[in-house]
Amino acid sequence: MATTEAAAVRGKRGKKKGKAVKAPPRSQFTERQLRARKRKEWTRKLDVEGNMFWYRATEKRKNEPVPPARIGKVIRFIKPNESTKMPGQVEGELATQSEVAVVERAKVFAEVVDMKVIPASRFDASMRSTGESLQAGTGLGGSRRRDTLALAAKDFPSKYAHFVKSTAALLVPVEIEFLKLSIHRDYMFEESMEHLGCIEEKYIRSVMRIHFLEENGVDAGGLHREWFMMLTELLTDPKAGLFTPTGEEDLTFFLNPNSKFDNGEEHLIYYYAAGRLLGRALLEGTVLNFHLCVPLLKLILGTPLCMDDVRYFDPALFKSMTWMLENDGVEALDLDFSVLERVGEQITTVDLVPNGRDIPVTDANKHEYLERKFERLLLTSVADQLYVFLKGIYEVIPQQLLMLFDYEELDYLLCGSPEIDVDDWEKHAIIGESLARSPTITWFWELVREMPNEYRRRLLQFTTGCSRVPLVGFKGLTSYDGRVCLFTIRGIVGAPDEYVRSYACFNRLDLPLGLTRQELKDVLLATLDTELYGFTTD
């Protein structure tokens, strides 16, 4: 809630002055509300010479200097060479060829990038953290930069419309070329990540088709949706070792600093593939079933971070760091310039500065300690993972498109809304002629409204291959070819024990006619209580 500086009705004819409406204290806001209030803290602006810089809208302070730990920082990856290949890229074993022969040799990445943490005030806000300038080869001249920032200042629907139009132009139509990924269900995670990491960059925006080995299904779009949903679920599985849960109120995920231990030497190819998968989600308008934590969303956008972002990573640790910042007598805590980190079953000591374990933390140097600790937690501990993850995303989605959004808007782009509006669903559904004359369709919508949201999501997953609603609502459902394809229900004549059928490629549901309301309910719940993944044939 914004502070109203003046809410008065002023006049000459005896009108009473209104009272100023004050915002409640920060302590009365939930973490989610505080997160939303800070979404516009950092914005890109242009100076008089047309150069981009970061502007910070901070709360009013009584001429107090900003503590070093609260100075906004951005990152820049320094490559050991300036070749067009990614640092450490070497040729590996041959991978499976696709339909258009786009997969050549597996990429293997070594930890050779150097991360520089830079105050936002010294960084060109038009540059990627991965080192490339947005002005190089993109036509992002002075007028283009002004147009980009003007669009970024508009409301979300306007920005989203531009984003959809731009990404639709990037996606290569299936009529021109497509990628065929052949995958075993039992090894879906490993084989999918290897495929995604091996595709040549020039083909990464081509339509994908999925073939599950030893199955008869032909992918007209439905299998791709199923594959995507299953793969995104596996991404956050603790066994995958790529993401770790963070936060207390909302479950979100951050990069795993121990991924090398959990996944071995090839852990970076998995992050590269994960970045490409998230880029493909943005490209195709497919939503994820998990949320990234705020610091990672900011890093994708290039938005500055500071110690305050630790609250989204580890709330308890953030409270401890805030106490140290605002109180004296930290010597009593008996801390030094090092942190303990777990690697597998072992605990290791990591120095925040050279010989940090021998330097005690005092009131005089606590600001530097907090600054270095924040940088270690959110930046340098995942430097290699973050570099290839961002590379994967930026190869699919140009960062100038991401510049339009803040982290809350990016979260919504990636995840959509988990709630399903049945009124919107019914409004944008196509009903077959035979079903329209039957009481079955009335009972169907009544039963959907009675369902808990989880069962509505299962029904949507069963029918369309995705459990989340497009950002624009049910009017934005698409078919296998990316064209709008509304939810369709047809009636079928069959035996009383006939089950419902779905055709996820075309967002179609077939309901058996001639059932009572209770029989229809039993049939629907029986379907939604079973495993929704897997291809079956009559």
C-alpha positions, 0 to 999 in steps of 0.5 A: 500500500503506497503512502498517501501524502495528501488525501484532502478535499480542499475548498472555500465553502466549509469542506473538511480537510481530509486526513493523510493516510499512512502506510502500515509499518513494514513489520505489518507486511507479509514477506509476499507483500514486501516482495511486491513493494520492492519490485520497482526498486531498480529500473533502467534509465538513460543519461543525457548521452543515451547510455543506460544506467541503473536507477534505484528508488529507495525509501527516504533516509536521513542523509545516512550513507548506504551500508556496503552490504546494501549497495546494489551489485551486478555481475560480469563474467570474464571469459579467458578467451574471446572466441565464439565458443563457450569457455571450456567447450570441447568435443565429446561423444556423438549424440543422437541425430535429430530429424534435421541433423542439428545435434552434432557433438556433446558439449562439455564445460569446465569451470573456467569463467571468472565472476566479477561483482560490480557496484551497479552504479559502475555497470553499463545497464545495457550489457549482459552479465555473460559479457556481450553488449546488447548494442552489439549486433542487435541494432539497439541504438539510441532510439531503440534503447529509448523505445525499449525503456518506454515499453518497459514503463508500460503496463504488463498487458502491453509488455506481454503482448509485445513479448508474445508477438516477438517470441512468435516471430522467433519460433521456427514453424514446424513446416520449415524444420523440427527437432525430434528427440527420442527418449526412454521414459525410464531415463527421461531426465538424463537423456532429455538434458543431454539432448537439450545441451547438444542442439546447435544454437542455430536450431534451438528455436525450432519446434520440438517433437518427442518420441518415447522409445518403445511406444506407439505414440506420434507427437502432434503436440500432446507428447511434447506437453507431457514431456515438458511437464514431466521434465520440469517436475524432475528438474526440482527433484532432490535426486537431480541435484540442480536446484535447492528449495529456499524460503519459508512462506513460499517454496522457491528454488535456487541453484545448487552450489554442490551440483558438482558433487551431486552430478559429477563433472558433467553437472554444467551441461545440465544447467546449460540444458535447464537454461535452454528449457526455461528459455523454450518455456518463455518462447512457447508460452508454456508455464512451469510448475515451480517458482524460482526465488527472487535472487535467481529471477533478478540474475536472469534479468540482470537486476542488481542484488544486495544483502536484502535479497538474502531474505528470499534465500534464507529468512533466518540468516537474513534476520541474523545479518540484519541484527549485525548490521544494526547493532554493536558488539558483534565481537561477542559472536566470535565470527571470522571472515569465513563460512562453513559449507557442506559438500556431501557429508563433509563440512568445509571452511571457505574464506570470504577474503584471503586468510579470512579464517584468521580475521575476526569480525568486529564492529569496525569491519562488519560491513565488509563481512556482511557484504562478502557473505552476501556475495558468497551466498547468492553469487560466487558460490554458484558462479559456474552454474549461473554462467551456463544457466544464463547462457542457455536462457539467452540463446533462446530469448534475447535479453532485450525482451527480458529487459521489459519485465521486473522479477514479479512479472518474470515469475508470472511469465514463467509460472502463470497462475495456479488457480483455475477460473471455471467461469473463464474455462466454461466461457471459452469452451466449444461444446459439441452439438450432441452434448449441448442437448444433453444434461451431461454438459450441465452436470460436467460444469457443476462437478468441475466447480465442486472439485478442489483446485488440485483436481481441476488442474489434473483435469486440465492436465489430462485434457491439454497436457498442461496443468496451468492456465495460459497467462491470458486465460483459457482463450489462449489455449493452443494446439500442437502447432502453436495456433489458438485451439479452445477447449472442446468437449464432445459427447460419445455414445457408449456403454455405461462403464465408458470412460472419458477420453482426451486428445491433448494435441487438440485440447479435446475431451470426450464425455460418455452420454447416457450416464446419471450425474453420479455415474459421470462424477464417478467416471471423472474422479476415477480418471483423475485419481489415476496416473495422468502421464503415459501414452495409451491406445485403444 
